[in-house]
Amino acid sequence: MNAPDDSRSIRQNSLLASFQLSNRQVWLFALGRLLCQIGSGLLNFYIPLVFVNQVGLSATAVGFSIGLSSIAEVIGHFIGGALSDSPRVGRKPTLLLSIVLGIAVSGVLTVTSSLPLLVLACLLLGLGVGAYWTAADAAIMDVTAPDERSQAFAVATMADNLGIGIGVLGGGALLLQVSQTPQLLFVGCGLIFVVFLLAQTVMPETRSPVMTETTATQGILTALKDKALIILFLANALFTTYIALVSSTLPLYFTNFVPIGAASGTSVDSTANLFTWCYIGVGTVLQLPIAHFLSRFRRVRVLMLSMVLWAAGFLLIWVTGTVTTTQFAWAVTALCTMSIAATMHKPFTAAIVSDLAPASLRGAYIGVNSQSWAVGFFIGPVLGGWAMDQPQAIADNAWLIAAASTLLGLLILYGLGRIHPEADPMPAAPERLS
């Protein structure tokens, strides 16, 4: 008679376990990432919408400018890796430097009405983003044990998603208030980064002072010789291209080609709400339960499942743009599918990198792997921006091409598991409750 109650208790305890971490510093870092992503979410989502639809620059020019930030991000990742691994600098000063750059980006965007200033802002954005993510991920690796890193990165990713959602939703409300001077939207972004800077000053330094000092060049060369890391980099470049397409191109596609906002009369506002609740919101709610459930599977297999879901999501976007009815329902389904795919990606990728990286070279390994984000966020906005400048048939079929590219990703991930099995660990199964 007690079996149903026991089963319910097991499920409840399993869910609670997904929110538990032995190191509470991870939650402090997650709070910082929340603030960072509020500002970043506002920037990434509204730069294309503001400068294409309201300032009047072409989608190709804006996409190219955003793509240039990825070139600067390459430099930022290397600088961030070198500084965060250095005993004379460390993680905390590197994070502070990246936040200062974020404040500068917001200031430049506030006064931007021409392409050269937009290019400058995007270059500064790339430098700041590159330095931030390298140091932030290294700090989480510093304070967590190997067996809980996927869960720790899930907590961090949940904070990332929540911050992006707040940034997108809040940015939409602000944009309606400053529609006559849309660049004022970025003043609010700058204020958020100022709050983040003040909060970061009280965070501890996590780099161990006893680590062996290695020059930046030596650390990068060691990471580049790791075949498993390079193969992971190739797969991650595809994942990040997909994420960039969703964040920078899909809002334009829904706003300009798919009348999902016609009922509300405010297409941009409707698109922002759709992204916030279906893509960002679903990922935020499911991040920890999914990471907890999937921790019993091999990490590369989790990434392969994520790749399959990305393919399904892009096919659903194509359906959304080509059907004549129930477009809103198709859009919701597509965004929820891609949200789950993105939820699987980062925690397990970061956990694989942390397994591969020696403790003294975490910044270098993250710096090399993070170049995949620079590659993806260059390819995605440039190709996506070009496609959005074309007739609707080309804009629609671009999503079919994106779906087909996941076949390459599956082959790369299969090769990762074959060439370096150590990068595909089988974590211990969760304890059963008696």
Secondary structure, 3 states (H helix, E strand, C coil): CCHHHHHHHHHHHHHHHCCCCCCCHHHHHHHHHHHHHHHHHHHHHHHHHHHHHHCCCCHHHHHHHHHHHHHHHHHHHHHHHHHHHCCCCCHHHHHHHHHHHHHHHHHHHHCCCCHHHHHHHHHHHHHHHHHHHHHHHHHHHHHCCHHHHHHHHHHHHHHHHHHHHHHHHHHHHHHHHCCCCHHHHHHHHHHHHHHHHHHHCCCCCCCCCCCCCCCHHHHHHHHHCCHHHHHHHHHHHHHHHHHHHHHHHHHHHHHHCCCCCCCCCCHHHHHHHHHHHHHHHHHHHHHHHHHHHHCCCCHHHHHHHHHHHHHHHHHHHHHHHHCCCCHHHHHHHHHHHHHHHHHHHHHHHHHHHHHHCCHHHHHHHHHHHCHHHHHHHHHHHHHHHHHHCCCHHHHHHHHHHHHHHHHHHHHHHHHHHHHCHHHCCCCCCCCCCC
